């Protein structure tokens, strides 16, 4: 991006001046025209672009990122504007003029400049993969190509609303157990490092005479006091190594496969993925995307590499002339109801309608599984913490009880 200094007039005939950021002079003139301003003099400012980039980089640490809720809000507003018949450039300018969030304003301004310079909106959005997913860009591209951008934006709103709702429910339900876990772990460390040694010192009992649970805790206490810093470094390195391994191709497959095998969590992941598969595939095929192209997009939205690889195998078989339902059934990773719906949709030619209708059923199942998981998981976590704390209390009181009994 280059920085241009301009002077000119606006649509009211008033003199204006300022700076505009654009790819080239043509894009800068187009951007000014979209604002209702007409440049009489346009000069590229050399040397200030780098400074501006550095300034933006240093300031970016203090700014919040663009959240999924913000993207959903923008998408909903764009869908409404396009449905009302506004051109995409006008819709972007209106959204930008009403935007109070600085990051969103910059994003909308960049999209507006790109569109006004002749780029498609999908091309402009593809430059921000951290904001717009592959699914998002693909659906926008299909909407632009088929002249149904308003409909595809409405489908995106439906898809994103569901994802934001699920993510919000999971985060909201996990706050309490995580808080309990943090407090419990902090309490155990304080007890082991400060409380337990003082109690044992007050009792004055020889270490060899301590009960076995107390010996175990005292050994752990001495380790934390002597090598606690080393343990913290080791845990940090282990977490870093685990994250790095999990992001590797083989590690991601292994970890995602392990998650699917977990009793409660695996069922939750599978149910959420099936609902996402039905809704996304239905929306893509309804937008005019072919099955093969839709499967390539869907595989990146499932959130599990094992399931994604199954979709790759399904896609390979579809390329060779197979229908969609048979390889889905052969994979063994998708429920019979989904396979039946896909088979019926292929036979009747209403695959998109049936998938979107079935997505409601799968979403209800997902809500039930999420509610059940969040009702059981915190209870199990609290029970585990209660057992640990009970063990610590028992090990702390045993020397006192032993000493009292020895008196008699």
C-alpha positions as a Markdown table, in Angstrom:
| # | Residue | x | y | z |
|---|---|---|---|---|
| 1 | Unk | 0.0 | 0.0 | 0.0 |
| 2 | Unk | 1.2 | 3.5 | -0.8 |
| 3 | Unk | 0.3 | 6.7 | 0.9 |
| 4 | Unk | -0.9 | 9.7 | -1.2 |
| 5 | Unk | -1.4 | 13.3 | -0.2 |
| 6 | Unk | -4.2 | 15.0 | -2.0 |
| 7 | Unk | -5.9 | 18.3 | -2.4 |
| 8 | Unk | -9.3 | 18.8 | -4.2 |
| 9 | Unk | -13.0 | 19.5 | -3.7 |
| 10 | Unk | -15.9 | 17.4 | -2.4 |
| 11 | Unk | -19.3 | 17.0 | -3.9 |
| 12 | Unk | -20.4 | 20.3 | -2.2 |
| 13 | Unk | -17.7 | 22.3 | -3.9 |
| 14 | Unk | -15.7 | 22.7 | -0.7 |
| 15 | Unk | -11.9 | 22.5 | -0.7 |
| 16 | Unk | -10.5 | 19.3 | 1.0 |
| 17 | Unk | -7.1 | 17.9 | 1.6 |
| 18 | Unk | -5.6 | 14.9 | 3.4 |
| 19 | Unk | -4.0 | 11.5 | 2.9 |
| 20 | Unk | -5.3 | 8.3 | 1.4 |
| 21 | Unk | -3.8 | 4.9 | 1.4 |
| 22 | Unk | -4.1 | 2.8 | -1.8 |
| 23 | Unk | -2.4 | 0.3 | -4.1 |
| 24 | Unk | -1.7 | 2.9 | -6.8 |
| 25 | Unk | -2.8 | 6.3 | -8.1 |
| 26 | Unk | -5.8 | 4.8 | -9.9 |
| 27 | Unk | -7.0 | 3.1 | -6.7 |
| 28 | Unk | -6.4 | 6.3 | -4.7 |
| 29 | Unk | -8.6 | 8.3 | -7.2 |
| 30 | Unk | -11.3 | 5.6 | -7.1 |
| 31 | Unk | -11.2 | 5.6 | -3.3 |
| 32 | Unk | -11.6 | 9.4 | -3.1 |
| 33 | Unk | -14.4 | 9.3 | -5.7 |
| 34 | Unk | -16.2 | 6.8 | -3.5 |
| 35 | Unk | -16.0 | 9.3 | -0.7 |
| 36 | Unk | -17.4 | 12.0 | -2.9 |
| 37 | Unk | -14.1 | 13.8 | -3.2 |
| 38 | Unk | -12.3 | 14.7 | -6.4 |
| 39 | Unk | -8.5 | 15.3 | -6.3 |
| 40 | Unk | -6.9 | 18.1 | -8.2 |
| 41 | Unk | -3.5 | 17.2 | -7.0 |
| 42 | Unk | -2.3 | 13.8 | -5.9 |
| 43 | Unk | 1.3 | 13.2 | -4.7 |
| 44 | Unk | 2.7 | 9.9 | -3.4 |
| 45 | Unk | 4.5 | 10.5 | -0.1 |
| 46 | Unk | 7.8 | 8.5 | -0.2 |
| 47 | Unk | 9.3 | 7.4 | 3.1 |
| 48 | Unk | 6.2 | 7.9 | 5.1 |
| 49 | Unk | 4.7 | 4.5 | 4.3 |
| 50 | Unk | 7.3 | 2.6 | 6.2 |
| 51 | Unk | 6.8 | 5.0 | 9.2 |
| 52 | Unk | 3.1 | 4.5 | 9.0 |
| 53 | Unk | 3.5 | 0.8 | 8.9 |
| 54 | Unk | 5.8 | 0.8 | 11.9 |
| 55 | Unk | 3.5 | 3.1 | 13.8 |
| 56 | Unk | 0.5 | 0.8 | 13.1 |
| 57 | Unk | 2.6 | -2.2 | 14.1 |
| 58 | Unk | 3.6 | -0.7 | 17.5 |
| 59 | Unk | 0.1 | 0.5 | 18.2 |
| 60 | Unk | -1.5 | -2.8 | 17.2 |
| 61 | Unk | -0.4 | -4.4 | 20.5 |
| 62 | Unk | -2.9 | -2.2 | 22.4 |
| 63 | Unk | -5.8 | -2.9 | 20.1 |
| 64 | Unk | -8.2 | -5.8 | 20.3 |
| 65 | Unk | -8.5 | -8.2 | 17.4 |
| 66 | Unk | -11.6 | -8.4 | 15.2 |
| 67 | Unk | -13.8 | -11.1 | 16.9 |
| 68 | Unk | -16.2 | -13.5 | 15.3 |
| 69 | Unk | -19.1 | -11.5 | 16.7 |
| 70 | Unk | -17.9 | -8.4 | 14.9 |
| 71 | Unk | -17.6 | -10.3 | 11.7 |
| 72 | Unk | -21.1 | -11.7 | 12.2 |
| 73 | Unk | -22.4 | -8.2 | 12.8 |
| 74 | Unk | -20.7 | -6.9 | 9.7 |
| 75 | Unk | -22.0 | -9.8 | 7.6 |
| 76 | Unk | -25.6 | -9.3 | 8.9 |
| 77 | Unk | -25.5 | -5.6 | 8.0 |
| 78 | Unk | -24.1 | -6.4 | 4.5 |
| 79 | Unk | -26.8 | -9.0 | 3.9 |
| 80 | Unk | -29.5 | -6.5 | 4.9 |
| 81 | Unk | -28.0 | -3.8 | 2.7 |
| 82 | Unk | -27.6 | -6.1 | -0.3 |
| 83 | Unk | -31.1 | -7.4 | 0.2 |
| 84 | Unk | -32.4 | -3.8 | 0.0 |
| 85 | Unk | -30.8 | -3.5 | -3.4 |
| 86 | Unk | -27.7 | -1.4 | -2.5 |
| 87 | Unk | -24.5 | -2.0 | -4.5 |
| 88 | Unk | -21.7 | -3.6 | -2.6 |
| 89 | Unk | -19.5 | -0.5 | -2.7 |
| 90 | Unk | -22.2 | 1.7 | -1.3 |
| 91 | Unk | -23.0 | -0.9 | 1.4 |
| 92 | Unk | -19.3 | -1.0 | 2.5 |
| 93 | Unk | -19.2 | 2.8 | 2.6 |
| 94 | Unk | -22.3 | 3.0 | 4.8 |
| 95 | Unk | -21.0 | 0.4 | 7.2 |
| 96 | Unk | -17.7 | 2.2 | 7.4 |
| 97 | Unk | -19.3 | 5.5 | 8.1 |
| 98 | Unk | -21.3 | 3.9 | 11.0 |
| 99 | Unk | -18.4 | 2.0 | 12.4 |
| 100 | Unk | -17.0 | 3.0 | 15.8 |
| 101 | Unk | -14.5 | 0.1 | 16.2 |
| 102 | Unk | -11.1 | 1.3 | 14.8 |
| 103 | Unk | -10.0 | -2.1 | 13.6 |
| 104 | Unk | -13.3 | -2.8 | 11.8 |
| 105 | Unk | -13.2 | 0.7 | 10.3 |
| 106 | Unk | -9.7 | 0.0 | 8.9 |
| 107 | Unk | -10.9 | -3.4 | 7.5 |
| 108 | Unk | -14.0 | -1.9 | 5.9 |
| 109 | Unk | -11.9 | 0.9 | 4.4 |
| 110 | Unk | -9.5 | -1.6 | 2.9 |
| 111 | Unk | -12.3 | -3.6 | 1.5 |
| 112 | Unk | -13.9 | -0.5 | 0.1 |
| 113 | Unk | -10.7 | 0.7 | -1.6 |
| 114 | Unk | -10.1 | -2.8 | -3.1 |
| 115 | Unk | -13.6 | -3.0 | -4.5 |
| 116 | Unk | -13.5 | 0.5 | -5.9 |
| 117 | Unk | -10.2 | -0.3 | -7.6 |
| 118 | Unk | -11.8 | -3.2 | -9.5 |
| 119 | Unk | -11.1 | -6.2 | -7.2 |
| 120 | Unk | -13.9 | -8.5 | -6.2 |
| 121 | Unk | -14.8 | -8.6 | -2.5 |
| 122 | Unk | -13.9 | -12.2 | -2.2 |
| 123 | Unk | -10.3 | -11.4 | -3.4 |
| 124 | Unk | -10.1 | -8.6 | -0.9 |
| 125 | Unk | -11.3 | -10.8 | 1.9 |
| 126 | Unk | -9.0 | -13.6 | 1.0 |
| 127 | Unk | -6.1 | -11.3 | 2.0 |
| 128 | Unk | -7.3 | -11.6 | 5.6 |
| 129 | Unk | -7.4 | -15.4 | 6.4 |
| 130 | Unk | -7.2 | -14.6 | 10.1 |
| 131 | Unk | -10.6 | -12.9 | 9.8 |
| 132 | Unk | -12.4 | -14.6 | 6.9 |
| 133 | Unk | -12.4 | -18.4 | 6.7 |
| 134 | Unk | -12.1 | -20.5 | 3.6 |
| 135 | Unk | -15.8 | -21.1 | 3.8 |
| 136 | Unk | -16.6 | -17.4 | 4.1 |
| 137 | Unk | -14.5 | -16.5 | 1.0 |
| 138 | Unk | -15.7 | -19.4 | -1.0 |
| 139 | Unk | -19.4 | -18.5 | -0.5 |
| 140 | Unk | -18.8 | -14.8 | -1.2 |
| 141 | Unk | -17.0 | -15.8 | -4.4 |
| 142 | Unk | -19.9 | -18.0 | -5.5 |
| 143 | Unk | -22.4 | -15.2 | -4.7 |
| 144 | Unk | -20.4 | -12.7 | -6.8 |
| 145 | Unk | -20.1 | -15.2 | -9.7 |
| 146 | Unk | -23.8 | -16.2 | -9.7 |
| 147 | Unk | -25.2 | -12.8 | -8.9 |
| 148 | Unk | -26.7 | -14.0 | -5.6 |
| 149 | Unk | -24.4 | -12.3 | -3.2 |
| 150 | Unk | -27.4 | -11.2 | -1.0 |
| 151 | Unk | -28.6 | -14.8 | -0.6 |
| 152 | Unk | -25.1 | -16.2 | 0.2 |
| 153 | Unk | -24.5 | -13.5 | 2.7 |
| 154 | Unk | -27.8 | -14.4 | 4.4 |
| 155 | Unk | -26.7 | -18.1 | 4.5 |
| 156 | Unk | -23.3 | -17.0 | 6.0 |
| 157 | Unk | -25.2 | -15.1 | 8.7 |
| 158 | Unk | -27.1 | -18.3 | 9.5 |
| 159 | Unk | -23.9 | -20.4 | 9.6 |
| 160 | Unk | -21.9 | -17.9 | 11.7 |
| 161 | Unk | -24.8 | -17.3 | 14.1 |
| 162 | Unk | -24.8 | -21.0 | 14.9 |
| 163 | Unk | -21.0 | -21.2 | 15.3 |
| 164 | Unk | -20.9 | -18.1 | 17.5 |
| 165 | Unk | -23.7 | -19.4 | 19.7 |
| 166 | Unk | -22.0 | -22.8 | 20.2 |
| 167 | Unk | -18.6 | -21.2 | 21.0 |
| 168 | Unk | -20.2 | -18.7 | 23.4 |
| 169 | Unk | -22.1 | -21.5 | 25.2 |
| 170 | Unk | -18.9 | -23.6 | 25.6 |
| 171 | Unk | -16.8 | -20.6 | 26.8 |
| 172 | Unk | -19.6 | -19.5 | 29.2 |
| 173 | Unk | -20.0 | -23.0 | 30.6 |
| 174 | Unk | -16.3 | -23.6 | 31.1 |
| 175 | Unk | -15.6 | -20.4 | 33.1 |
| 176 | Unk | -16.8 | -21.7 | 36.4 |
| 177 | Unk | -15.0 | -25.1 | 36.3 |
| 178 | Unk | -11.8 | -23.4 | 35.2 |
| 179 | Unk | -12.1 | -20.9 | 38.0 |
| 180 | Unk | -12.6 | -23.7 | 40.5 |
| 181 | Unk | -9.7 | -25.6 | 39.1 |
| 182 | Unk | -7.4 | -22.5 | 39.4 |
| 183 | Unk | -8.4 | -21.8 | 43.0 |
| 184 | Unk | -8.1 | -25.5 | 43.9 |
| 185 | Unk | -4.6 | -25.8 | 42.5 |
| 186 | Unk | -3.5 | -22.5 | 44.1 |
| 187 | Unk | -4.9 | -23.7 | 47.5 |
| 188 | Unk | -3.0 | -27.0 | 47.2 |
| 189 | Unk | 0.3 | -25.3 | 46.4 |
| 190 | Unk | -0.1 | -22.9 | 49.3 |
| 191 | Unk | -0.9 | -25.8 | 51.6 |
| 192 | Unk | 2.0 | -27.9 | 50.5 |
| 193 | Unk | 4.6 | -25.1 | 50.5 |
| 194 | Unk | 3.6 | -23.1 | 53.6 |
| 195 | Unk | 0.9 | -24.7 | 55.7 |
| 196 | Unk | 1.9 | -28.3 | 55.9 |
| 197 | Unk | 5.6 | -27.7 | 56.9 |
| 198 | Unk | 4.6 | -25.4 | 59.7 |
| 199 | Unk | 2.1 | -27.9 | 61.1 |
| 200 | Unk | 4.7 | -30.7 | 61.0 |
| 201 | Unk | 7.3 | -28.5 | 62.6 |
| 202 | Unk | 4.9 | -27.5 | 65.4 |
| 203 | Unk | 4.1 | -31.2 | 66.1 |
| 204 | Unk | 7.8 | -32.0 | 66.3 |
| 205 | Unk | 7.3 | -35.6 | 65.0 |
| 206 | Unk | 10.3 | -37.4 | 63.5 |
| 207 | Unk | 10.0 | -37.8 | 59.7 |
| 208 | Unk | 10.3 | -41.6 | 60.0 |
| 209 | Unk | 7.3 | -41.7 | 62.3 |
| 210 | Unk | 5.0 | -39.8 | 60.0 |
| 211 | Unk | 2.1 | -41.7 | 58.3 |
| 212 | Unk | 2.6 | -42.7 | 54.7 |
| 213 | Unk | 0.2 | -40.1 | 53.2 |
| 214 | Unk | 1.9 | -37.4 | 55.2 |
| 215 | Unk | 5.3 | -38.6 | 54.0 |
| 216 | Unk | 4.1 | -38.4 | 50.4 |
| 217 | Unk | 2.9 | -34.8 | 50.9 |
| 218 | Unk | 6.1 | -33.8 | 52.7 |
| 219 | Unk | 8.2 | -35.2 | 49.9 |
| 220 | Unk | 6.1 | -33.2 | 47.4 |
| 221 | Unk | 6.4 | -30.1 | 49.6 |
| 222 | Unk | 10.2 | -30.4 | 49.8 |
| 223 | Unk | 10.4 | -30.9 | 46.0 |
| 224 | Unk | 8.2 | -27.8 | 45.3 |
| 225 | Unk | 10.3 | -25.6 | 47.7 |
| 226 | Unk | 13.6 | -26.8 | 46.3 |
| 227 | Unk | 12.8 | -27.4 | 42.6 |
| 228 | Unk | 9.6 | -25.5 | 42.1 |
| 229 | Unk | 11.1 | -23.1 | 39.7 |
| 230 | Unk | 12.6 | -26.0 | 37.7 |
| 231 | Unk | 9.2 | -27.8 | 37.7 |
| 232 | Unk | 7.6 | -24.6 | 36.3 |
| 233 | Unk | 10.2 | -24.4 | 33.6 |
| 234 | Unk | 9.7 | -28.1 | 32.8 |
| 235 | Unk | 5.9 | -27.7 | 32.6 |
| 236 | Unk | 6.3 | -24.7 | 30.4 |
| 237 | Unk | 8.6 | -26.5 | 28.0 |
| 238 | Unk | 6.3 | -29.6 | 28.0 |
| 239 | Unk | 3.3 | -27.4 | 27.1 |
| 240 | Unk | 5.3 | -25.7 | 24.3 |
| 241 | Unk | 6.5 | -29.1 | 23.0 |
| 242 | Unk | 2.9 | -30.4 | 23.1 |
| 243 | Unk | 1.5 | -27.4 | 21.2 |
| 244 | Unk | 4.2 | -27.7 | 18.6 |
| 245 | Unk | 3.6 | -31.4 | 18.2 |
| 246 | Unk | -0.2 | -30.9 | 18.1 |
| 247 | Unk | 0.2 | -28.4 | 15.2 |
| 248 | Unk | 2.3 | -30.8 | 13.1 |
| 249 | Unk | 0.4 | -32.9 | 10.5 |
| 250 | Unk | 1.0 | -36.3 | 12.3 |
| 251 | Unk | 0.5 | -34.8 | 15.8 |
| 252 | Unk | -2.8 | -33.2 | 14.8 |
| 253 | Unk | -4.2 | -36.4 | 13.4 |
| 254 | Unk | -3.1 | -38.4 | 16.5 |
| 255 | Unk | -4.5 | -35.8 | 18.9 |
| 256 | Unk | -7.8 | -35.4 | 17.0 |
| 257 | Unk | -8.2 | -39.1 | 16.9 |
| 258 | Unk | -7.6 | -39.3 | 20.6 |
| 259 | Unk | -10.3 | -36.7 | 21.3 |
| 260 | Unk | -12.8 | -38.7 | 19.3 |
| 261 | Unk | -12.2 | -41.7 | 21.6 |
| 262 | Unk | -12.9 | -39.8 | 24.8 |
| 263 | Unk | -16.2 | -40.9 | 26.4 |
| 264 | Unk | -18.0 | -37.6 | 26.7 |
| 265 | Unk | -15.8 | -35.2 | 24.7 |
| 266 | Unk | -15.6 | -37.5 | 21.6 |
| 267 | Unk | -19.4 | -37.6 | 21.3 |
| 268 | Unk | -19.6 | -33.9 | 21.6 |
| 269 | Unk | -17.0 | -33.3 | 18.8 |
| 270 | Unk | -18.7 | -35.8 | 16.5 |
| 271 | Unk | -22.2 | -34.3 | 17.0 |
| 272 | Unk | -21.0 | -30.8 | 16.5 |
| 273 | Unk | -19.1 | -31.8 | 13.3 |
| 274 | Unk | -22.1 | -33.6 | 11.9 |
| 275 | Unk | -24.3 | -30.6 | 12.3 |
| 276 | Unk | -21.7 | -28.3 | 10.8 |
| 277 | Unk | -21.2 | -30.8 | 7.9 |
| 278 | Unk | -25.0 | -30.8 | 7.1 |
| 279 | Unk | -25.5 | -27.1 | 7.4 |
| 280 | Unk | -22.3 | -26.1 | 5.5 |
| 281 | Unk | -22.7 | -28.6 | 2.7 |
| 282 | Unk | -26.4 | -27.7 | 2.3 |
| 283 | Unk | -25.6 | -24.0 | 2.1 |
| 284 | Unk | -22.8 | -24.5 | -0.4 |
| 285 | Unk | -24.8 | -26.7 | -2.7 |
| 286 | Unk | -27.8 | -24.3 | -2.4 |
| 287 | Unk | -25.4 | -21.5 | -3.6 |
| 288 | Unk | -24.6 | -23.5 | -6.8 |
| 289 | Unk | -21.3 | -25.0 | -5.7 |
| 290 | Unk | -20.6 | -28.5 | -7.0 |
| 291 | Unk | -20.4 | -31.4 | -4.6 |
| 292 | Unk | -16.6 | -31.8 | -5.1 |
| 293 | Unk | -15.9 | -28.1 | -4.5 |
| 294 | Unk | -18.3 | -28.1 | -1.5 |
| 295 | Unk | -16.5 | -31.1 | 0.0 |
| 296 | Unk | -13.1 | -29.4 | -0.3 |
| 297 | Unk | -14.5 | -26.4 | 1.6 |
| 298 | Unk | -16.4 | -28.5 | 4.2 |
| 299 | Unk | -13.4 | -30.5 | 5.2 |
| 300 | Unk | -11.7 | -27.4 | 6.6 |
| 301 | Unk | -14.8 | -26.5 | 8.7 |
| 302 | Unk | -15.2 | -29.7 | 10.7 |
| 303 | Unk | -12.5 | -28.8 | 13.2 |
| 304 | Unk | -11.1 | -32.3 | 13.4 |
| 305 | Unk | -8.4 | -33.6 | 11.0 |
| 306 | Unk | -9.5 | -37.3 | 11.3 |
| 307 | Unk | -13.0 | -36.4 | 10.1 |
| 308 | Unk | -11.4 | -34.1 | 7.5 |
| 309 | Unk | -9.4 | -37.0 | 6.1 |
| 310 | Unk | -12.5 | -39.1 | 5.9 |
| 311 | Unk | -14.1 | -36.3 | 3.8 |
| 312 | Unk | -11.0 | -36.4 | 1.5 |
| 313 | Unk | -11.6 | -40.1 | 1.0 |
| 314 | Unk | -15.2 | -39.5 | 0.3 |
| 315 | Unk | -14.3 | -36.8 | -2.2 |
| 316 | Unk | -11.9 | -39.2 | -4.0 |
| 317 | Unk | -14.6 | -41.8 | -4.4 |
| 318 | Unk | -17.1 | -39.2 | -5.6 |
| 319 | Unk | -14.5 | -38.2 | -8.3 |
| 320 | Unk | -14.4 | -41.8 | -9.6 |
| 321 | Unk | -18.2 | -41.8 | -10.1 |
| 322 | Unk | -19.5 | -42.9 | -6.7 |
| 323 | Unk | -22.5 | -41.2 | -5.1 |
| 324 | Unk | -22.0 | -39.3 | -1.8 |
| 325 | Unk | -24.0 | -41.5 | 0.5 |
| 326 | Unk | -22.1 | -44.8 | 0.1 |
| 327 | Unk | -18.6 | -43.6 | 1.0 |
| 328 | Unk | -20.1 | -41.6 | 3.9 |
| 329 | Unk | -21.6 | -44.9 | 5.2 |
| 330 | Unk | -18.4 | -46.8 | 4.6 |
| 331 | Unk | -16.3 | -44.4 | 6.6 |
| 332 | Unk | -18.2 | -45.3 | 9.8 |
| 333 | Unk | -17.7 | -41.8 | 11.1 |
| 334 | Unk | -21.1 | -40.3 | 10.3 |
| 335 | Unk | -24.5 | -41.3 | 11.7 |
| 336 | Unk | -27.0 | -43.4 | 9.8 |
| 337 | Unk | -29.5 | -40.6 | 9.7 |
| 338 | Unk | -27.1 | -38.3 | 7.8 |
| 339 | Unk | -26.3 | -41.1 | 5.3 |
| 340 | Unk | -30.1 | -41.7 | 4.7 |
| 341 | Unk | -30.8 | -38.0 | 4.2 |
| 342 | Unk | -27.9 | -37.7 | 1.8 |
| 343 | Unk | -29.0 | -40.8 | -0.2 |
| 344 | Unk | -32.6 | -39.5 | -0.3 |
| 345 | Unk | -31.4 | -36.0 | -1.4 |
| 346 | Unk | -29.3 | -37.5 | -4.2 |
| 347 | Unk | -32.3 | -39.6 | -5.5 |
| 348 | Unk | -34.7 | -36.7 | -5.4 |
| 349 | Unk | -32.3 | -33.9 | -6.5 |
| 350 | Unk | -33.1 | -31.9 | -3.3 |
| 351 | Unk | -29.9 | -32.5 | -1.4 |
| 352 | Unk | -29.4 | -28.9 | -0.3 |
| 353 | Unk | -33.0 | -28.6 | 1.0 |
| 354 | Unk | -32.9 | -31.9 | 2.9 |
| 355 | Unk | -29.4 | -31.1 | 4.4 |
| 356 | Unk | -30.5 | -27.7 | 5.6 |
| 357 | Unk | -33.7 | -29.2 | 7.1 |
| 358 | Unk | -31.7 | -32.0 | 8.7 |
| 359 | Unk | -29.2 | -29.5 | 10.1 |
| 360 | Unk | -31.9 | -28.2 | 12.5 |
| 361 | Unk | -32.3 | -31.8 | 13.9 |
| 362 | Unk | -28.5 | -32.2 | 14.2 |
| 363 | Unk | -28.2 | -28.8 | 15.9 |
| 364 | Unk | -30.8 | -29.8 | 18.5 |
| 365 | Unk | -28.9 | -33.0 | 19.1 |
| 366 | Unk | -25.7 | -30.9 | 19.4 |
| 367 | Unk | -27.4 | -28.6 | 21.9 |
| 368 | Unk | -28.5 | -31.6 | 24.0 |
| 369 | Unk | -25.0 | -33.1 | 23.9 |
| 370 | Unk | -23.4 | -29.7 | 24.9 |
| 371 | Unk | -25.8 | -29.3 | 27.8 |
| 372 | Unk | -25.2 | -32.8 | 29.0 |
| 373 | Unk | -21.4 | -32.4 | 28.7 |
| 374 | Unk | -21.4 | -29.1 | 30.5 |
| 375 | Unk | -23.6 | -30.6 | 33.3 |
| 376 | Unk | -21.3 | -33.6 | 33.8 |
| 377 | Unk | -17.8 | -32.2 | 33.2 |
| 378 | Unk | -17.8 | -29.5 | 35.9 |
| 379 | Unk | -19.2 | -32.1 | 38.4 |
| 380 | Unk | -16.4 | -34.5 | 37.6 |
| 381 | Unk | -13.8 | -31.7 | 37.9 |
| 382 | Unk | -15.1 | -30.6 | 41.2 |
| 383 | Unk | -15.3 | -34.2 | 42.5 |
| 384 | Unk | -11.6 | -34.8 | 41.5 |
| 385 | Unk | -10.6 | -31.6 | 43.3 |
| 386 | Unk | -12.6 | -32.6 | 46.3 |
| 387 | Unk | -10.8 | -35.9 | 46.5 |
| 388 | Unk | -7.4 | -34.2 | 46.2 |
| 389 | Unk | -8.2 | -31.7 | 48.9 |
| 390 | Unk | -9.6 | -34.4 | 51.1 |
| 391 | Unk | -6.4 | -36.4 | 50.7 |
| 392 | Unk | -4.3 | -33.3 | 51.7 |
| 393 | Unk | -6.5 | -32.6 | 54.7 |
| 394 | Unk | -6.3 | -36.3 | 55.8 |
| 395 | Unk | -2.5 | -36.4 | 55.4 |
| 396 | Unk | -2.2 | -33.1 | 57.3 |
| 397 | Unk | -4.4 | -34.2 | 60.2 |
| 398 | Unk | -3.1 | -37.8 | 60.5 |
| 399 | Unk | 0.1 | -36.8 | 62.5 |
| 400 | Unk | -2.0 | -34.8 | 64.9 |
| 401 | Unk | -4.5 | -37.7 | 65.4 |
| 402 | Unk | -1.6 | -40.2 | 65.8 |
| 403 | Unk | 0.1 | -38.0 | 68.4 |
| 404 | Unk | -3.2 | -37.7 | 70.4 |
| 405 | Unk | -3.7 | -41.4 | 70.3 |
| 406 | Unk | -0.2 | -42.1 | 71.5 |
| 407 | Unk | -0.8 | -40.0 | 74.6 |
| 408 | Unk | -3.5 | -42.4 | 75.7 |
